[in-house]
Amino acid sequence: MFILVLVAIPVSGLLRIDVLQGAFVILDRQIWWSDFGVVFPLWGTIALGLMLLYSVLGMVFCGWACPQNTLSELVDKTITRWIGKRTRQGMEQVDPEQTLAQRKGLSGWWRWLPVLGLAALLGMFFALIPLLYFLPPQAVWAFVTFADNVDIPPYTGWLFSLFAFAFFVDFAMVRHFYCKYLCVYALWQHIFKTDHTVRISFDETRLSECPSCQACSSSCFLGIDPRDVATYTHCVNCGQCIEACAGYQGRQGRGSILSFAFGHEEEMGRPALRSRLQWLIPAFLGVASMLVYGLSQWESGHLAMAAAAKWKQPEHYVIDLSNKMLVPRPFSLAIKGLEPDQYRIGALPTKVPPGGRVVIDLWIAPETLPPGSHRLMAEARIGDDLYRDAAMYIRETP
């Protein structure tokens, strides 16, 4: 499910980084770095929201949403079914005579072909997801379908190959090793774990009902014994140990001895958690409100006018008109402060391209102006929005 969310975020226009324009895309709106009222609250809202989530639920992302964990499980099960090899502790080992490879008549290295094929397919699929965050969806689709009607950056193929190879190596060889020893994001979540976040709870009153079956500990891909889980361990609260215990106890007509719990029962007040939430919740709401306000004040276009090259043609000016919406928009342009016979405008397109800009040349006719300073203003209307910028032209005395 989280994989679908990862794909839906950039495809829907909710959040993307437009490397071609050097801007963010939020809700199909181009956000420049100069839009400080949106950029700062955006990342503040994301950071504080995650801090709030992990302060309550601990390493919830690793256990319940991480694609690395989910797909590592998929590849592990495929290896076990095809080859019969136990890829980690707790995975049921298949009789080598009953594996799919044996049934298909595959032996030696040929047995690994389905596994490597699955890793390659997963690698190529997941290599497209980073591209969606840096390129428009239509450009990624054109790359996949080999279409030539959409401009695709020349480095797209190299990026795809790099991502595909990295994911292939990950799924083919690394898998849970990355979760246990290399994942920096897991370490960041680990910072917010306390005695009061969600944890695996062992009902010690039923200790006599806990045999030495090791079903819970052997089901953990991190090799943790959930019957004695300290606060600061690698436990990601995935719940596999609870399912394993419930399976064994269910055959005895009893419920699972393991369960999810907030903190420890003897600490009903949980003052540490309350003190953290007392500043996290107001901070999150405050920054989120700033984001909403920033989006409401965001301008959908931008206009700038400046002299092109004073040392070459002092009468030549350039008008730069930008469209920060992802749809083409018609515009009109007017020059104030000068009479129509005192200036000349270059080629004027009818629309500003989506997320792009048009550059318009303006030439002043100095022979029509008296010596001195002359203030001119470019006024552009894009849709219902009006943008202005002014410049100064100095006519020197002949």
C-alpha positions as CSV (number, residue, x, y, z in Angstrom):
1,M,0.0,0.0,0.0
2,F,2.8,2.4,0.9
3,I,4.4,1.8,-2.5
4,L,1.2,3.0,-4.2
5,V,1.4,6.1,-1.9
6,L,5.0,6.7,-3.1
7,V,3.9,6.6,-6.7
8,A,0.7,8.7,-6.1
9,I,2.5,11.6,-4.4
10,P,4.5,12.8,-7.5
11,V,2.0,11.6,-10.1
12,S,-0.9,13.5,-8.5
13,G,1.2,16.7,-8.3
14,L,1.2,16.7,-4.5
15,L,4.9,17.0,-4.1
16,R,7.7,16.8,-6.7
17,I,11.1,18.4,-7.4
18,D,11.4,20.0,-10.8
19,V,15.1,19.8,-11.6
20,L,14.6,21.3,-15.0
21,Q,13.2,24.5,-13.5
22,G,15.0,24.3,-10.1
23,A,11.8,24.4,-8.1
24,F,9.4,22.3,-6.0
25,V,6.0,21.3,-7.2
26,I,3.3,21.3,-4.6
27,L,-0.4,20.7,-5.5
28,D,0.5,21.3,-9.2
29,R,2.0,24.7,-8.2
30,Q,5.6,25.6,-8.9
31,I,7.3,26.7,-5.7
32,W,10.5,28.6,-6.0
33,W,13.2,28.9,-3.4
34,S,12.3,32.5,-3.1
35,D,8.8,31.5,-1.9
36,F,10.2,31.3,1.6
37,G,6.7,31.5,3.1
38,V,5.9,28.1,1.6
39,V,9.3,26.3,1.5
40,F,10.2,26.7,5.1
41,P,6.8,25.8,6.5
42,L,6.6,22.8,4.1
43,W,9.7,21.1,5.4
44,G,8.9,22.2,9.0
45,T,5.5,20.6,8.7
46,I,6.9,17.3,7.3
47,A,9.7,17.1,9.9
48,L,7.4,17.9,12.9
49,G,4.7,15.6,11.6
50,L,7.2,12.7,11.5
51,M,8.6,13.6,14.9
52,L,5.0,13.6,16.3
53,L,4.3,10.2,14.7
54,Y,7.5,8.5,15.8
55,S,7.2,9.9,19.4
56,V,3.9,8.1,19.7
57,L,4.3,5.0,17.5
58,G,8.1,4.5,17.5
59,M,9.7,2.9,14.5
60,V,6.3,2.5,12.8
61,F,7.6,3.2,9.3
62,C,10.1,0.3,9.4
63,G,7.6,-2.2,10.7
64,W,4.4,-1.2,8.8
65,A,5.3,0.8,5.7
66,C,8.9,0.4,4.6
67,P,9.1,-1.1,1.0
68,Q,12.6,-2.4,1.8
69,N,11.2,-4.6,4.5
70,T,8.2,-5.8,2.5
71,L,10.1,-6.6,-0.7
72,S,12.9,-8.3,1.3
73,E,10.3,-10.6,2.7
74,L,9.0,-11.3,-0.8
75,V,12.5,-12.2,-2.1
76,D,13.2,-14.3,1.0
77,K,10.1,-16.3,0.5
78,T,10.8,-16.7,-3.2
79,I,14.3,-18.1,-2.4
80,T,12.9,-20.5,0.1
81,R,10.2,-21.8,-2.3
82,W,12.5,-22.2,-5.2
83,I,15.7,-23.3,-3.6
84,G,14.7,-24.5,-0.2
85,K,17.4,-22.4,1.4
86,R,16.5,-20.8,4.7
87,T,17.4,-17.1,4.1
88,R,17.0,-16.1,7.7
89,Q,16.3,-17.5,11.1
90,G,12.6,-18.4,11.5
91,M,11.7,-19.0,7.9
92,E,10.3,-22.4,7.3
93,Q,12.8,-24.5,5.4
94,V,11.5,-26.4,2.4
95,D,12.6,-29.9,1.7
96,P,15.1,-29.7,-1.2
97,E,13.2,-32.5,-3.0
98,Q,10.0,-30.4,-2.9
99,T,11.3,-27.1,-4.1
100,L,10.0,-25.5,-7.3
101,A,13.4,-25.6,-8.8
102,Q,13.6,-29.4,-8.3
103,R,10.1,-29.8,-9.8
104,K,11.2,-27.7,-12.8
105,G,14.4,-29.7,-13.3
106,L,16.7,-26.8,-12.4
107,S,19.9,-27.4,-10.6
108,G,23.1,-25.5,-9.7
109,W,23.2,-21.8,-10.5
110,W,20.1,-22.3,-12.8
111,R,18.0,-22.5,-9.6
112,W,18.8,-18.8,-8.9
113,L,17.4,-17.5,-12.3
114,P,13.8,-16.9,-11.0
115,V,15.2,-15.1,-7.9
116,L,17.6,-12.9,-10.0
117,G,14.8,-12.3,-12.5
118,L,12.4,-11.2,-9.7
119,A,15.2,-8.9,-8.3
120,A,15.8,-7.4,-11.7
121,L,12.1,-6.7,-12.3
122,L,11.7,-5.1,-8.9
123,G,14.9,-3.1,-9.5
124,M,13.6,-1.7,-12.8
125,F,10.2,-0.9,-11.4
126,F,11.5,0.8,-8.3
127,A,14.0,2.7,-10.4
128,L,11.1,4.6,-12.0
129,I,9.9,5.9,-8.6
130,P,12.8,8.3,-8.0
131,L,12.4,9.5,-11.6
132,L,8.8,10.5,-10.8
133,Y,10.0,12.8,-8.1
134,F,12.4,14.6,-10.4
135,L,10.7,14.6,-13.8
136,P,7.1,15.3,-14.9
137,P,5.0,12.1,-15.1
138,Q,4.6,12.5,-18.9
139,A,8.3,12.6,-19.3
140,V,8.7,9.3,-17.3
141,W,5.9,7.7,-19.3
142,A,7.5,8.8,-22.6
143,F,10.8,7.2,-21.4
144,V,9.1,3.9,-20.6
145,T,7.1,3.8,-23.8
146,F,10.0,5.1,-26.0
147,A,7.9,8.0,-27.2
148,D,9.5,11.0,-28.8
149,N,6.7,13.5,-28.4
150,V,7.9,14.7,-25.0
151,D,11.3,16.3,-24.2
152,I,13.2,13.9,-22.0
153,P,16.5,15.0,-20.3
154,P,19.5,13.3,-21.8
155,Y,20.6,11.9,-18.5
156,T,17.4,10.1,-17.8
157,G,18.7,6.7,-19.1
158,W,21.8,6.9,-17.0
159,L,19.8,7.8,-13.9
160,F,17.4,4.9,-14.5
161,S,20.3,2.4,-15.1
162,L,22.0,3.6,-11.9
163,F,18.8,3.3,-9.8
164,A,17.9,-0.1,-11.4
165,F,21.3,-1.6,-10.7
166,A,21.4,-0.3,-7.1
167,F,17.9,-1.8,-6.4
168,F,18.8,-5.1,-8.1
169,V,21.9,-5.5,-5.8
170,D,19.7,-4.5,-2.8
171,F,17.0,-7.1,-3.5
172,A,19.3,-9.8,-4.7
173,M,22.0,-9.7,-2.0
174,V,21.5,-7.0,0.7
175,R,17.8,-7.1,1.8
176,H,17.4,-7.2,5.6
177,F,21.1,-6.6,6.1
178,Y,20.4,-3.0,5.1
179,C,17.6,-2.7,7.6
180,K,19.8,-4.0,10.4
181,Y,23.1,-2.2,9.8
182,L,22.8,0.5,7.1
183,C,19.5,2.3,7.3
184,V,20.0,5.9,8.4
185,Y,16.3,6.6,8.4
186,A,15.7,3.8,11.0
187,L,18.4,5.5,13.1
188,W,16.5,8.8,12.9
189,Q,13.3,7.1,14.0
190,H,15.2,5.4,16.8
191,I,16.0,8.8,18.3
192,F,12.3,9.3,19.3
193,K,11.8,5.9,20.9
194,T,11.2,6.1,24.7
195,D,9.6,3.9,27.4
196,H,6.3,5.3,26.4
197,T,6.1,4.7,22.6
198,V,4.4,1.6,21.2
199,R,6.3,-1.5,22.0
200,I,5.9,-5.3,22.1
201,S,4.5,-6.3,25.5
202,F,4.9,-9.7,27.1
203,D,2.2,-10.8,29.6
204,E,4.4,-12.1,32.4
205,T,1.3,-13.4,34.3
206,R,1.1,-16.1,31.7
207,L,4.8,-17.0,31.9
208,S,3.9,-20.7,32.6
209,E,2.0,-20.9,29.3
210,C,5.1,-19.8,27.3
211,P,7.0,-23.0,26.2
212,S,10.4,-23.2,24.7
213,C,9.1,-23.3,21.1
214,Q,11.0,-20.1,20.2
215,A,8.2,-19.3,17.7
216,C,8.3,-15.6,18.5
217,S,12.1,-15.1,18.5
218,S,12.6,-17.2,15.4
219,S,10.0,-15.2,13.5
220,C,11.9,-11.9,14.0
221,F,14.1,-11.0,11.0
222,L,16.2,-8.9,13.4
223,G,16.9,-11.8,15.7
224,I,15.3,-10.1,18.8
225,D,13.7,-12.1,21.6
226,P,10.4,-10.1,22.1
227,R,9.8,-11.6,25.5
228,D,12.5,-9.3,26.8
229,V,12.5,-6.2,24.6
230,A,14.4,-3.3,26.0
231,T,13.5,0.2,24.9
232,Y,16.5,0.9,22.7
233,T,16.7,-2.1,20.5
234,H,16.3,-2.6,16.7
235,C,12.7,-3.7,17.2
236,V,10.5,-2.1,14.5
237,N,7.1,-3.3,15.9
238,C,6.3,-5.2,12.8
239,G,4.1,-7.7,14.8
240,Q,5.4,-10.9,13.3
241,C,6.3,-12.2,16.7
242,I,2.7,-11.5,17.8
243,E,1.3,-13.5,14.9
244,A,3.7,-16.4,15.5
245,C,2.7,-16.5,19.2
246,A,-1.0,-16.3,18.3
247,G,-0.6,-19.2,15.9
248,Y,0.9,-21.4,18.5
249,Q,-1.3,-20.4,21.4
250,G,-4.4,-20.6,19.1
251,R,-3.8,-24.3,18.6
252,Q,-4.0,-24.5,22.4
253,G,-7.2,-22.6,22.6
254,R,-5.5,-19.5,24.0
255,G,-4.8,-16.0,22.9
256,S,-1.3,-14.5,22.2
257,I,0.9,-13.8,25.1
258,L,2.5,-11.0,23.1
259,S,0.7,-7.8,22.2
260,F,1.2,-4.1,21.3
261,A,1.2,-1.7,24.2
262,F,2.0,1.9,25.0
263,G,4.8,2.1,27.6
264,H,4.5,0.1,30.8
265,E,1.2,-0.5,32.6
266,E,2.7,0.7,35.9
267,E,3.4,4.1,34.3
268,M,-0.1,5.1,33.6
269,G,0.6,8.9,33.6
270,R,3.4,8.8,31.0
271,P,4.6,12.3,31.9
272,A,7.6,12.1,29.5
273,L,5.3,11.4,26.5
274,R,3.0,14.2,27.6
275,S,5.8,16.7,28.0
276,R,7.1,15.9,24.5
277,L,3.6,16.2,22.9
278,Q,3.0,19.5,24.7
279,W,5.5,21.2,22.5
280,L,5.3,19.0,19.4
281,I,1.6,19.4,18.8
282,P,1.5,23.2,19.1
283,A,4.7,23.5,17.0
284,F,3.2,21.2,14.3
285,L,-0.1,23.1,14.2
286,G,1.7,26.4,14.1
287,V,4.0,25.5,11.2
288,A,1.1,23.8,9.3
289,S,-0.9,27.0,9.7
290,M,2.1,29.0,8.2
291,L,2.1,26.6,5.3
292,V,-1.6,27.1,4.6
293,Y,-1.1,30.9,4.8
294,G,1.9,30.7,2.6
295,L,0.0,28.8,-0.1
296,S,-2.8,31.3,0.1
297,Q,-0.4,34.2,-0.5
298,W,1.6,32.4,-3.2
299,E,1.8,34.1,-6.6
300,S,1.2,32.0,-9.7
301,G,3.5,34.1,-11.8
302,H,6.5,36.4,-11.8
303,L,7.7,39.3,-13.9
304,A,11.1,40.9,-14.0
305,M,12.5,43.7,-16.3
306,A,16.1,44.7,-16.6
307,A,18.5,46.3,-19.0
308,A,20.0,43.6,-21.3
309,A,23.5,45.0,-21.6
310,K,24.1,48.6,-20.8
311,W,27.6,48.7,-22.2
312,K,26.4,47.4,-25.6
313,Q,22.8,48.6,-26.2
314,P,21.6,50.8,-23.3
315,E,18.2,51.1,-25.0
316,H,17.7,47.3,-25.0
317,Y,15.7,45.8,-22.1
318,V,14.6,42.2,-21.4
319,I,11.2,41.3,-19.8
320,D,11.2,37.9,-18.2
321,L,7.6,36.5,-17.6
322,S,7.3,33.2,-15.6
323,N,4.3,30.9,-15.2
324,K,4.3,28.9,-12.0
325,M,1.2,26.9,-12.8
326,L,1.6,23.6,-14.7
327,V,-0.9,24.6,-17.4
328,P,-0.3,27.0,-20.3
329,R,-1.7,30.4,-19.6
330,P,-2.5,33.3,-22.0
331,F,-1.1,36.7,-21.1
332,S,-1.2,40.4,-22.1
333,L,1.7,42.9,-21.8
334,A,1.6,46.7,-21.6
335,I,4.4,49.2,-21.2
336,K,3.6,52.2,-19.0
337,G,5.5,55.5,-18.8
338,L,6.3,55.6,-22.5
339,E,4.2,56.5,-25.6
340,P,3.7,53.7,-28.2
341,D,6.1,55.4,-30.6
342,Q,8.9,55.5,-28.0
343,Y,9.5,51.8,-27.8
344,R,9.3,48.6,-29.7
345,I,8.5,45.1,-28.5
346,G,10.0,41.9,-30.0
347,A,8.2,38.7,-30.8
348,L,5.3,38.2,-28.5
349,P,3.9,34.7,-27.9
350,T,0.3,34.2,-27.0
351,K,0.8,31.9,-24.0
352,V,3.4,31.2,-21.2
353,P,4.2,27.5,-21.2
354,P,3.4,25.4,-18.2
355,G,6.0,25.8,-15.4
356,G,8.1,27.8,-17.9
357,R,8.7,31.4,-19.0
358,V,8.9,33.7,-22.0
359,V,11.6,36.3,-22.5
360,I,10.5,39.4,-24.4
361,D,12.8,42.0,-25.9
362,L,12.0,45.7,-25.5
363,W,13.9,48.4,-27.4
364,I,13.5,52.1,-26.5
365,A,13.8,54.7,-29.3
366,P,16.1,57.2,-27.7
367,E,15.7,59.8,-30.4
368,T,12.0,60.2,-29.3
369,L,12.9,61.0,-25.7
370,P,14.3,64.2,-24.2
371,P,17.5,64.0,-22.2
372,G,17.1,62.9,-18.6
373,S,15.7,60.0,-16.6
374,H,12.7,58.1,-17.8
375,R,10.8,55.6,-15.6
376,L,9.1,52.8,-17.5
377,M,7.0,50.0,-16.2
378,A,6.1,46.6,-17.6
379,E,2.7,45.4,-16.7
380,A,1.6,41.8,-17.5
381,R,-1.7,40.1,-16.8
382,I,-1.7,36.3,-16.6
383,G,-5.2,35.1,-16.2
384,D,-6.7,37.2,-13.4
385,D,-3.3,38.1,-11.9
386,L,-1.5,41.3,-12.6
387,Y,2.3,41.7,-12.3
388,R,4.5,44.8,-12.5
389,D,8.1,45.7,-12.6
390,A,9.8,49.0,-13.2
391,A,13.2,50.1,-14.7
392,M,14.9,53.4,-15.3
393,Y,16.2,54.6,-18.7
394,I,18.6,57.5,-18.8
395,R,18.9,59.5,-22.0
396,E,22.2,61.3,-22.0
397,T,22.6,64.8,-23.4
398,P,23.9,64.6,-27.0
